[in-house]
């Protein structure tokens, strides 16, 4: 892995319990105490981490239904293995870019299997939370028929009370910010979205800011307290959208949602990857980079 990948550092820190640098060298800080000084004890090795990597698959192939079917099958098998191996702890699912639609589809299947968190029998081994880092989306009739539609999965999973989290940069040219904004809007509470101004797809120029937001949410979901009087990190319970970093200065006449820096709808993508539904309407994300049908 190239140095500086958020998901690689995340896996190392969660599995070891120790903070590392962007070169993945140990710094020594206990990750349970590094988020705003929150004292959560000195326990280490509290997360079991399993990562699947699709980096070497060409981007054009990642749009295909069979590729998503394959990634969902692999991730679902991994999730089942983790649930069997660690039956008393919550399962957290997260994905970067193509991992977004993969994990939403897996979460949808798991919700059907496991039931809502508060009704799961003998489980702390419930679905504890879902996060998407610059996650893309799939939709349209073909994906929906196979249970692979991203927005419908977000609605289904979050409606069961599973906490969801979206992390996205404003200047992502691989997956438009509008994709995350739309999915956040479709989700039920508890939900959170963090937007990083001026950030590209890999968060190259603001990794620390993006990473702090992500790991704080993960620790709050995995280890946080539901007690409002507790000094520990609190479990998510509301809808929260935050801009972390220096805001982008608006120019005169610029309206919210139509800022100059946003990815524009591509007619080429509309013609190649999108189609109208039975009512003759296009999906709200049709034509945007990061969305395919």
C-alpha positions, 0 to 999 in steps of 0.5 A: 500500500502507498503511504498515506492511505486512510483505510490502511492506517485505520486498519493498523490502528484499530487492530493494534490499539496504537496510533501510527504515522502516515508511514505506518510507524508506531507513535505510541499513543493509545487510540482510545485516548487520542480523540479530544482527550476522551478517556476510554481506558487503556485497553488495546486490541479491541477491534478485529479488522479484516480488509478486502482490497480492489485497488488493482481492478480497472475503474471501468470494470468496477461499474459492472454488475458482476464486479459488484456481485462478486465484491458483495459475495466476498464481503458478506462471507468475510462478515459472516466469518467475523460474526462467527469468530467474534459473536459478542461484539458489534460488526462495523462495515466501511468502504472507500470509493467502490467499497461504498456500494459494496458495503451498503449492499452487504449491510442490507443483506445482514439487516435482513439476516440479523434483524434490528439492533435492539431486537437481535437475539443474544447480540452485541454481535449486531450490525453496529455501524456503516461508514463510507469514505468518498463512497460511490453509488449504484442505482437503476433497474438492473442494480435494484432488481439484484438488491444492489441499489445503494440509496435503497440500501442506505434507507433500509439499513439506517431505518433499523437504527444502524448508525451511518457516517459519510466522509467526503471531499468537496473537490473529489473528481472521482466521486462527486460530493453530491453522491454523499449528500444525496445518500446522507439525505436519504438516511435516517437518524442517527447519521453523520456527514463530514465534508472536507473543503478543497479535498480530493478523492484520496484526501491528500491535502487534509488527511489528518482532518479527515482521519480524526473525524473518521476514527472518532466516529468509529470509536464512538460507535464501537465503544461509546457510551449511551449515558449522557452523563458519561465522560466517554465518547457518546454513541451517535444519536442525532443527524449531524453534518459538519464542515471540517477545515477552512470553508471555501469562499463563495463568489457573488451570486453563487447559490448553495448546491450550485457552487462553481467547484462542484462536479457537473453532470456529464452528458456522456455519462448520462448517455452511457451509464444512465436511463429513465425509469418507468415514469420517464424520470432520471435518478437524482444522481444521473450523469454525475461521476461516481454514480452508475446504473 
